[in-house]
Amino acid sequence: MTNIAIIFKAIKINKWQKKLQKAEKKLSENNVTPKSKSLKILTYEGLTPQKHSKLVKQLIFHNSLVDEVKRKLTPELGKAHQRTALQIVSRQIVKCYRITTKSSSAFGVKRGKIRITERWKLTQQPKKPMRYKQRVDAVTQFLERDDNSTCTCLPGKRDKMTTKIDTA
């Protein structure tokens, strides 16, 4: 074999390796996008994406929302993100259409955890340092008022009343 033939074989091998990597990447579950999920569902049901474009858009929207909520529910992002996502999952429409079980399986969350989050309020509670500052401000405002100033609140020499007790 000549050098040119070896080079051509190396190019062919490289080409087939790239095709193999591309096919492996397509088959891996990590690279499943909302669009590919939607198209897979449509083709499984025997529908063509060209004829049912509105359905494709709604499926893509659904799958992208599910993926985003799943991403928010990961423990690495913290409890605040998880709480917000769970509050969205456990709201009125989900209960109305009785899809709590479906949503819990789609998001990978136990139904009991969804039930617990139903009682949480959607508004954030003020943090403790803010509450402390509010208390300090309220006390200072109270003490700075004229009717509660130090000259009227604290007893002076004449304000103090003593009674003599006989100890004999």
Short mmCIF file of the C-alpha atoms (twelve columns), coordinates in Angstrom:
data_MODEL
# 
_entry.id   MODEL 
# 
loop_
_atom_site.group_PDB 
_atom_site.id 
_atom_site.type_symbol 
_atom_site.label_atom_id 
_atom_site.label_alt_id 
_atom_site.label_comp_id 
_atom_site.label_asym_id 
_atom_site.label_seq_id 
_atom_site.Cartn_x 
_atom_site.Cartn_y 
_atom_site.Cartn_z 
_atom_site.pdbx_PDB_model_num 
ATOM 1   C CA . MET A 1   0.000   0.000  0.000   1 
ATOM 2   C CA . THR A 2   1.119   3.443  -0.768  1 
ATOM 3   C CA . ASN A 3   1.019   6.475  1.450   1 
ATOM 4   C CA . ILE A 4   -1.927  7.917  -0.484  1 
ATOM 5   C CA . ALA A 5   -4.004  4.765  0.073   1 
ATOM 6   C CA . ILE A 6   -3.228  4.868  3.806   1 
ATOM 7   C CA . ILE A 7   -4.281  8.527  3.967   1 
ATOM 8   C CA . PHE A 8   -7.571  7.765  2.156   1 
ATOM 9   C CA . LYS A 9   -8.281  4.886  4.576   1 
ATOM 10  C CA . ALA A 10  -7.565  7.172  7.554   1 
ATOM 11  C CA . ILE A 11  -9.946  9.779  6.145   1 
ATOM 12  C CA . LYS A 12  -12.667 7.125  5.690   1 
ATOM 13  C CA . ILE A 13  -12.140 5.817  9.213   1 
ATOM 14  C CA . ASN A 14  -12.315 9.364  10.586  1 
ATOM 15  C CA . LYS A 15  -15.509 9.983  8.610   1 
ATOM 16  C CA . TRP A 16  -17.169 6.826  9.965   1 
ATOM 17  C CA . GLN A 17  -16.054 7.646  13.498  1 
ATOM 18  C CA . LYS A 18  -17.719 11.053 13.241  1 
ATOM 19  C CA . LYS A 19  -20.932 9.431  11.948  1 
ATOM 20  C CA . LEU A 20  -20.851 6.951  14.830  1 
ATOM 21  C CA . GLN A 21  -20.376 9.752  17.386  1 
ATOM 22  C CA . LYS A 22  -23.254 11.691 15.839  1 
ATOM 23  C CA . ALA A 23  -25.543 8.644  16.011  1 
ATOM 24  C CA . GLU A 24  -24.543 7.949  19.633  1 
ATOM 25  C CA . LYS A 25  -25.226 11.551 20.532  1 
ATOM 26  C CA . LYS A 26  -28.689 11.309 18.942  1 
ATOM 27  C CA . LEU A 27  -29.520 8.129  20.824  1 
ATOM 28  C CA . SER A 28  -28.332 9.294  24.223  1 
ATOM 29  C CA . GLU A 29  -31.123 10.250 26.623  1 
ATOM 30  C CA . ASN A 30  -29.230 13.285 27.945  1 
ATOM 31  C CA . ASN A 31  -29.715 15.262 24.746  1 
ATOM 32  C CA . VAL A 32  -33.475 14.861 24.465  1 
ATOM 33  C CA . THR A 33  -34.949 18.271 23.799  1 
ATOM 34  C CA . PRO A 34  -38.576 19.346 24.205  1 
ATOM 35  C CA . LYS A 35  -38.917 19.491 20.440  1 
ATOM 36  C CA . SER A 36  -37.562 15.989 19.911  1 
ATOM 37  C CA . LYS A 37  -39.881 14.651 22.628  1 
ATOM 38  C CA . SER A 38  -42.851 16.315 20.945  1 
ATOM 39  C CA . LEU A 39  -41.994 14.990 17.511  1 
ATOM 40  C CA . LYS A 40  -41.463 11.510 18.939  1 
ATOM 41  C CA . ILE A 41  -44.932 11.581 20.532  1 
ATOM 42  C CA . LEU A 42  -46.547 12.752 17.302  1 
ATOM 43  C CA . THR A 43  -44.880 10.119 15.149  1 
ATOM 44  C CA . TYR A 44  -45.766 7.424  17.692  1 
ATOM 45  C CA . GLU A 45  -49.428 8.430  17.398  1 
ATOM 46  C CA . GLY A 46  -49.206 8.436  13.594  1 
ATOM 47  C CA . LEU A 47  -49.568 12.181 13.106  1 
ATOM 48  C CA . THR A 48  -47.418 14.327 10.854  1 
ATOM 49  C CA . PRO A 49  -45.877 17.498 12.276  1 
ATOM 50  C CA . GLN A 50  -46.572 19.424 9.060   1 
ATOM 51  C CA . LYS A 51  -50.349 18.915 9.285   1 
ATOM 52  C CA . HIS A 52  -50.575 19.462 13.041  1 
ATOM 53  C CA . SER A 53  -48.336 22.476 13.621  1 
ATOM 54  C CA . LYS A 54  -50.482 23.917 16.440  1 
ATOM 55  C CA . LEU A 55  -50.335 20.622 18.285  1 
ATOM 56  C CA . VAL A 56  -46.555 20.534 17.839  1 
ATOM 57  C CA . LYS A 57  -46.214 24.027 19.327  1 
ATOM 58  C CA . GLN A 58  -48.389 23.128 22.310  1 
ATOM 59  C CA . LEU A 59  -46.442 19.923 22.930  1 
ATOM 60  C CA . ILE A 60  -43.137 21.797 22.717  1 
ATOM 61  C CA . PHE A 61  -44.495 24.397 25.146  1 
ATOM 62  C CA . HIS A 62  -45.617 21.676 27.557  1 
ATOM 63  C CA . ASN A 63  -42.340 19.775 27.379  1 
ATOM 64  C CA . SER A 64  -40.252 22.915 27.830  1 
ATOM 65  C CA . LEU A 65  -42.289 23.918 30.918  1 
ATOM 66  C CA . VAL A 66  -41.913 20.440 32.395  1 
ATOM 67  C CA . ASP A 67  -38.155 20.523 31.802  1 
ATOM 68  C CA . GLU A 68  -37.856 23.981 33.366  1 
ATOM 69  C CA . VAL A 69  -39.813 22.974 36.482  1 
ATOM 70  C CA . LYS A 70  -37.716 19.806 36.767  1 
ATOM 71  C CA . ARG A 71  -34.589 21.937 36.585  1 
ATOM 72  C CA . LYS A 72  -35.920 24.224 39.336  1 
ATOM 73  C CA . LEU A 73  -36.659 21.208 41.543  1 
ATOM 74  C CA . THR A 74  -33.046 20.043 41.653  1 
ATOM 75  C CA . PRO A 75  -31.596 20.257 45.169  1 
ATOM 76  C CA . GLU A 76  -28.498 22.136 43.991  1 
ATOM 77  C CA . LEU A 77  -30.528 25.298 43.326  1 
ATOM 78  C CA . GLY A 78  -31.763 25.515 46.907  1 
ATOM 79  C CA . LYS A 79  -35.037 25.285 48.758  1 
ATOM 80  C CA . ALA A 80  -36.380 28.661 47.614  1 
ATOM 81  C CA . HIS A 81  -36.400 27.576 43.961  1 
ATOM 82  C CA . GLN A 82  -37.930 24.225 44.899  1 
ATOM 83  C CA . ARG A 83  -40.648 25.889 46.955  1 
ATOM 84  C CA . THR A 84  -41.578 28.249 44.112  1 
ATOM 85  C CA . ALA A 85  -41.762 25.440 41.578  1 
ATOM 86  C CA . LEU A 86  -43.797 23.228 43.901  1 
ATOM 87  C CA . GLN A 87  -46.236 26.050 44.584  1 
ATOM 88  C CA . ILE A 88  -46.875 26.347 40.862  1 
ATOM 89  C CA . VAL A 89  -47.398 22.609 40.568  1 
ATOM 90  C CA . SER A 90  -49.860 22.453 43.465  1 
ATOM 91  C CA . ARG A 91  -52.257 25.197 42.477  1 
ATOM 92  C CA . GLN A 92  -55.964 25.326 41.671  1 
ATOM 93  C CA . ILE A 93  -55.955 24.300 37.996  1 
ATOM 94  C CA . VAL A 94  -53.893 21.196 38.690  1 
ATOM 95  C CA . LYS A 95  -56.413 20.189 41.355  1 
ATOM 96  C CA . CYS A 96  -59.393 21.120 39.188  1 
ATOM 97  C CA . TYR A 97  -58.371 18.854 36.312  1 
ATOM 98  C CA . ARG A 98  -57.171 16.121 38.686  1 
ATOM 99  C CA . ILE A 99  -53.695 15.901 37.244  1 
ATOM 100 C CA . THR A 100 -51.774 15.934 40.505  1 
ATOM 101 C CA . THR A 101 -50.616 12.350 40.022  1 
ATOM 102 C CA . LYS A 102 -49.560 13.012 36.442  1 
ATOM 103 C CA . SER A 103 -47.707 16.171 37.423  1 
ATOM 104 C CA . SER A 104 -45.957 14.448 40.316  1 
ATOM 105 C CA . SER A 105 -44.729 11.686 38.025  1 
ATOM 106 C CA . ALA A 106 -43.719 14.171 35.311  1 
ATOM 107 C CA . PHE A 107 -41.728 16.340 37.722  1 
ATOM 108 C CA . GLY A 108 -40.383 13.488 39.827  1 
ATOM 109 C CA . VAL A 109 -41.879 14.767 43.077  1 
ATOM 110 C CA . LYS A 110 -43.912 12.806 45.602  1 
ATOM 111 C CA . ARG A 111 -47.589 13.690 45.867  1 
ATOM 112 C CA . GLY A 112 -47.281 14.251 49.612  1 
ATOM 113 C CA . LYS A 113 -44.743 16.991 49.017  1 
ATOM 114 C CA . ILE A 114 -47.142 18.629 46.556  1 
ATOM 115 C CA . ARG A 115 -49.952 18.480 49.120  1 
ATOM 116 C CA . ILE A 116 -47.769 20.142 51.749  1 
ATOM 117 C CA . THR A 117 -46.926 23.014 49.414  1 
ATOM 118 C CA . GLU A 118 -50.623 23.731 48.839  1 
ATOM 119 C CA . ARG A 119 -50.731 25.409 52.255  1 
ATOM 120 C CA . TRP A 120 -47.762 27.697 51.603  1 
ATOM 121 C CA . LYS A 121 -48.444 31.251 50.576  1 
ATOM 122 C CA . LEU A 122 -47.148 32.470 47.241  1 
ATOM 123 C CA . THR A 123 -45.867 35.705 48.786  1 
ATOM 124 C CA . GLN A 124 -42.487 35.701 50.437  1 
ATOM 125 C CA . GLN A 125 -42.318 36.355 54.140  1 
ATOM 126 C CA . PRO A 126 -40.013 39.173 55.262  1 
ATOM 127 C CA . LYS A 127 -36.637 38.021 56.491  1 
ATOM 128 C CA . LYS A 128 -35.645 38.179 60.164  1 
ATOM 129 C CA . PRO A 129 -33.221 41.121 59.904  1 
ATOM 130 C CA . MET A 130 -36.005 43.165 58.343  1 
ATOM 131 C CA . ARG A 131 -38.385 42.263 61.165  1 
ATOM 132 C CA . TYR A 132 -35.736 43.253 63.731  1 
ATOM 133 C CA . LYS A 133 -35.254 46.610 62.042  1 
ATOM 134 C CA . GLN A 134 -39.001 47.198 61.984  1 
ATOM 135 C CA . ARG A 135 -39.229 46.481 65.718  1 
ATOM 136 C CA . VAL A 136 -36.355 48.850 66.496  1 
ATOM 137 C CA . ASP A 137 -37.974 51.581 64.397  1 
ATOM 138 C CA . ALA A 138 -41.329 51.088 66.148  1 
ATOM 139 C CA . VAL A 139 -39.736 51.345 69.601  1 
ATOM 140 C CA . THR A 140 -37.772 54.480 68.695  1 
ATOM 141 C CA . GLN A 141 -40.883 56.114 67.245  1 
ATOM 142 C CA . PHE A 142 -42.797 55.272 70.432  1 
ATOM 143 C CA . LEU A 143 -40.138 56.742 72.677  1 
ATOM 144 C CA . GLU A 144 -39.730 59.870 70.549  1 
ATOM 145 C CA . ARG A 145 -43.391 60.833 70.851  1 
ATOM 146 C CA . ASP A 146 -44.170 63.751 73.166  1 
ATOM 147 C CA . ASP A 147 -46.517 61.839 75.406  1 
ATOM 148 C CA . ASN A 148 -43.906 59.093 75.937  1 
ATOM 149 C CA . SER A 149 -40.805 61.229 76.259  1 
ATOM 150 C CA . THR A 150 -38.346 60.748 79.103  1 
ATOM 151 C CA . CYS A 151 -39.570 63.753 81.091  1 
ATOM 152 C CA . THR A 152 -43.069 62.303 81.496  1 
ATOM 153 C CA . CYS A 153 -42.286 58.616 81.670  1 
ATOM 154 C CA . LEU A 154 -39.460 58.440 84.143  1 
ATOM 155 C CA . PRO A 155 -40.203 59.387 87.741  1 
ATOM 156 C CA . GLY A 156 -38.431 62.345 89.264  1 
ATOM 157 C CA . LYS A 157 -37.772 63.218 92.902  1 
ATOM 158 C CA . ARG A 158 -41.300 64.470 93.550  1 
ATOM 159 C CA . ASP A 159 -43.003 61.736 91.516  1 
ATOM 160 C CA . LYS A 160 -41.728 58.960 93.700  1 
ATOM 161 C CA . MET A 161 -44.130 57.995 96.458  1 
ATOM 162 C CA . THR A 162 -42.854 56.278 99.558  1 
ATOM 163 C CA . THR A 163 -44.737 55.002 102.498 1 
ATOM 164 C CA . LYS A 164 -43.181 54.619 105.848 1 
ATOM 165 C CA . ILE A 165 -43.590 51.198 107.257 1 
ATOM 166 C CA . ASP A 166 -43.423 50.718 110.996 1 
ATOM 167 C CA . THR A 167 -41.007 47.972 111.831 1 
ATOM 168 C CA . ALA A 168 -41.215 48.190 115.572 1 
# 
